[in-house]
Structure formats: structure tokens, C-alpha cells
Amino acid sequence: MGTLLAMLWRAITAAAAAVGAAIVARTYTEEPSAEERALAGDGRRQQAAEAPRPEAQRHPIRPGWSRPKPETIPSPTYWPALLAFGLVFLLWGLISNIFVLIFGAIVFAVAAAGWVYDLIEEFSHE
């Protein structure tokens, strides 16, 4: 019975992987638009197409879609990962010893303060 279930599981996962690969292949192999084909046919137009354009013009919007707000995303930060690291040590310190608990509490507090400070700075510049 276990072998039969293992074989069934492998067949299901293989089918899911094949469907996923087909979806990805279809997504990234769409035919170029008429504008892209026209630009590819003429070398001068190709160079003009590579000139810097405003962000809103670089990526055309599909019919029926809209641009997500905000158009700029926040800069990456390590504070959430450091907060999780501090939380792990804080909880580990609850069951092991006071030194690990204190280390975890300090890392957690510093990460929380840093993350909040980054958020305040980000929203104050908007």
C-alpha cells in the first residue's frame, strides 16, 4: 500500500511540475507586439527605443490593467530578519538560560527600534 501511494504521489508531483513548466514557458514566450516588431525592423528605431524613458513609459499597461500604487517600492531592509533572529534567541533563552534571554531581548529591541525608525524615515520623505 505504501509503495502504491508513493508512486501515486510521484505521478501527481510530476504532473504538477509539467503543468507549471508549461505555464512558465507560455508566459515567457509571448509573441512581440506590433510596436516591438516595428522597432526591431529598423536599427535607428531600435537605438531610440533603448534611450532612457520615464518609468511609466518603460512598461506598457495591458488593456484592463492599471498601475499599482505606489509606483516606487521601499528600499530593502534587514530589520525584519534581525527581529526574527532576536525573537528566536529570546524564546530560546526562556528555556535555556538568562544570558541567551538577555541577548535575544537586546537584539529584538534594537531590530524593532531600527525597523520603526526606517518606517518613520520613509514616511517622512513622502
C-alpha positions as CSV (number, residue, x, y, z in Angstrom):
1,M,0.0,0.0,0.0
2,G,2.9,2.4,0.9
3,T,4.6,1.8,-2.5
4,L,1.3,2.4,-4.4
5,L,0.9,5.7,-2.5
6,A,4.5,6.7,-3.2
7,M,4.0,6.0,-6.9
8,L,0.8,8.0,-7.0
9,W,2.4,10.9,-5.2
10,R,5.3,10.9,-7.7
11,A,2.9,10.9,-10.6
12,I,0.9,13.8,-9.1
13,T,4.0,15.9,-8.4
14,A,5.4,15.1,-11.9
15,A,2.2,16.3,-13.5
16,A,2.1,19.4,-11.4
17,A,5.7,20.2,-12.4
18,A,4.9,19.7,-16.0
19,V,1.9,22.0,-15.8
20,G,4.0,24.6,-14.0
21,A,6.7,24.4,-16.6
22,A,4.2,24.8,-19.4
23,I,2.7,27.9,-17.7
24,V,6.1,29.5,-17.3
25,A,7.1,28.7,-20.9
26,R,3.8,30.2,-22.2
27,T,4.3,33.3,-20.1
28,Y,7.8,34.0,-21.3
29,T,7.3,33.1,-25.0
30,E,4.5,35.5,-25.9
31,E,4.8,37.0,-29.4
32,P,6.2,40.5,-29.6
33,S,3.7,43.3,-30.0
34,A,3.4,45.2,-33.3
35,E,5.4,48.1,-31.8
36,E,8.2,45.8,-30.8
37,R,8.3,44.2,-34.2
38,A,8.4,47.6,-35.9
39,L,11.3,48.7,-33.7
40,A,13.2,45.5,-34.3
41,G,13.0,46.0,-38.1
42,D,14.8,49.4,-38.1
43,G,18.2,49.9,-36.4
44,R,17.7,53.6,-35.8
45,R,14.3,52.9,-34.1
46,Q,16.0,50.2,-32.0
47,Q,18.5,52.7,-30.7
48,A,15.8,55.2,-30.0
49,A,13.9,52.5,-28.1
50,E,16.8,51.9,-25.8
51,A,17.1,55.6,-24.8
52,P,16.0,56.2,-21.2
53,R,12.3,56.9,-20.8
54,P,10.2,57.7,-17.8
55,E,9.3,54.7,-15.7
56,A,5.6,54.9,-16.6
57,Q,6.5,54.5,-20.3
58,R,9.0,51.7,-20.0
59,H,6.4,49.1,-19.2
60,P,3.2,49.4,-21.2
61,I,0.0,48.6,-19.4
62,R,-2.1,45.8,-20.7
63,P,-5.7,46.5,-21.6
64,G,-7.9,46.5,-18.5
65,W,-5.0,46.7,-16.1
66,S,-3.8,49.7,-14.0
67,R,-0.5,50.6,-12.4
68,P,-0.2,49.6,-8.8
69,K,0.2,52.3,-6.2
70,P,2.7,53.3,-5.1
71,E,4.8,53.2,-8.2
72,T,8.0,53.1,-6.2
73,I,8.7,50.4,-3.6
74,P,10.5,50.9,-0.3
75,S,14.2,50.1,-0.2
76,P,15.2,46.7,1.1
77,T,16.0,46.3,4.8
78,Y,17.4,43.6,7.1
79,W,15.5,44.7,10.2
80,P,12.7,42.1,9.9
81,A,15.2,39.2,9.6
82,L,17.2,40.6,12.6
83,L,13.9,40.9,14.6
84,A,13.1,37.3,13.9
85,F,16.7,36.3,14.9
86,G,16.2,38.2,18.2
87,L,12.9,36.6,18.8
88,V,14.4,33.1,18.3
89,F,17.1,33.8,20.9
90,L,14.6,35.5,23.2
91,L,12.4,32.4,23.2
92,W,15.3,30.0,23.3
93,G,16.5,32.0,26.4
94,L,13.2,31.3,28.1
95,I,14.0,27.6,28.2
96,S,17.8,27.6,28.4
97,N,19.5,30.4,30.4
98,I,19.3,34.1,31.3
99,F,22.3,35.1,29.1
100,V,20.6,33.9,25.9
101,L,17.4,35.5,27.0
102,I,19.1,38.9,27.5
103,F,21.0,38.6,24.2
104,G,17.7,37.9,22.4
105,A,15.9,40.7,24.1
106,I,18.7,43.2,23.2
107,V,18.7,42.1,19.5
108,F,14.9,42.1,19.4
109,A,14.7,45.6,20.9
110,V,17.4,47.0,18.6
111,A,15.8,45.4,15.5
112,A,12.3,46.7,16.4
113,A,13.7,50.2,17.0
114,G,15.6,50.1,13.7
115,W,12.7,48.9,11.7
116,V,10.3,51.5,13.2
117,Y,13.0,54.2,12.6
118,D,13.2,53.2,8.9
119,L,9.5,53.3,8.6
120,I,9.3,56.8,10.1
121,E,12.1,58.0,7.8
122,E,10.4,56.5,4.8
123,F,7.0,58.1,5.5
124,S,8.5,61.4,6.4
125,H,10.1,61.7,2.9
126,E,6.8,61.2,1.1
